[in-house]
Amino acid sequence: MITVREKVRFVETDMMGVVHHSNYFRWFEMARVEYLRKVGIYLNDMMAEDIVFPITDVECKYLASAKFDDYILIEATLVEVSKVKMVFTYRVLREQDDALLATGRTQNAFTNKQGKVIRLPDKYFKKLSSPLSS
């Protein structure tokens, strides 16, 4: 698991001063990319090799509201990986009181830029699968 700390920006809120629900998906992506970075996988390298990983399934359960200027913690955990897909779960917490704001899950398939499903090369698969075994 990795944790990303962010401050809620005004632009992320709606007219009620509450974070708009769509931002949680953006935060999931930020944490997922940071997770990959931490295990030594960089998106630019993958894209240069014609490897992308579009979302094939996503869910989010909203439990409490984040508001402007809150510090939040976005936790990402890789719970499943194979040569054709990876699955992450997420928790978003308000730092001040440790309130659980949302939980989520994403599934990504590995494809080329034309959208054809591919098998992830070993050099990436080994980096992704080793944290699961520890």
Secondary structure as UniProt FT lines:
FT   STRAND          2..7
FT   HELIX           10..12
FT   TURN            15..16
FT   STRAND          18..19
FT   HELIX           22..38
FT   TURN            39..40
FT   HELIX           43..48
FT   TURN            49..50
FT   STRAND          55..62
FT   TURN            68..69
FT   STRAND          71..81
FT   STRAND          85..94
FT   TURN            95..98
FT   STRAND          99..109
FT   TURN            113..114
FT   HELIX           122..133
//
